[in-house]
Amino acid sequence: MLDDLKHHSKTVGLKQTMKALAANKVRVLYIAQDAEERLVSKVLDACNNKEIKICKVESMKLLGKKCGIDVGTAVAAIIDD
């Protein structure tokens, strides 16, 4: 499932993902389990009443690596083009 991030359009990070959620473009949301709760809660609140698949990822470092960046990230999403 994480490998889908390499092959589809995506957002990386809180700001980009929140913009995509507001525009109803998110299909799959990835959240790092070691991310700060205050960040994760904002994203989950934005997902309310939307049919978005939510996937938990072991760590921010792993999520960042799967997104092709050298730093960790709390959230990422696969978006519609």
C-alpha positions, 0 to 999 in steps of 0.5 A: 500500500505504501508503494502506491505513493511512488506511482500516484500524485500525492501530497506530503506534509500537513499544509499540502494535505489539508489543502487537498482535503479542503478541495476534496481531492484526497483518496488515501490518507497516510498518517505516521503513528509517531506523529504529534496528536495535535497534528493528526487530530487536525487532519482526521477532523478534516476527513470527517464525513468523507469517504477517505481510506486512512492508513497508519504508517509505523513512523514519520521516517518511513513515511517520508522515505516512501514519499521520496524525501530525506526527512520524516513527515506526519501525513501524506496523501494520494490525490486525484489528478 
